[in-house]
Amino acid sequence: MTTEFGPAQAVIAFWRWFWVVVGVLVLVGAFVLIMWQAGWWFAGQNAGREAHLIRNGYSNQQTLREQITTQIATVDGITTQIAATTDTGLISALKAQRMAIAATVCQDAAEVSGDPLPAQQAEWAAANCQAGTVRPGSTYYQAGTP
């Protein structure tokens, strides 16, 4: 049994396949849009992971330890300057400077991960730091400063 394929059958076949093609194009477009958004999401996740790896990387951790050593020495130097002067204006300025540097030391000590701090640094941080800030009971703490 053969059927004739005339103009009416051609129009019916055209519209049937037209909507199939339109549906496929819509699905492909939606798929491309979803994958594009997923690509941006993965790029953001990867950037966050890379930043975390850099923060915890050996060179960054070593730099933090070196900065802590230098800054503790600076705090000790300022303490010596405070003891050597009688000018109250200079003493208050030096105490504020010492507090700011001590706060930086505490913040850096809180960021150290992996290997623990060397003994001297760990003792200093335990005596003067709390959650990345200068501990209120510390000799370097000044009320009213962050």
Secondary structure, 3 states (H helix, E strand, C coil): CCCCCCHHHHHHHHHHHHHHHHHHHHHHHHHHHHHHHHHHHHHHHHHHHHHHHHHCCHHHHHHHHHHHHHHHHHHHHHHHHHHHCCCHHHHHHHHHHHHHHHHHHHHHHHHCCCCCCCHHHHHHHHHHEECCEECCCCCCCCCCCC
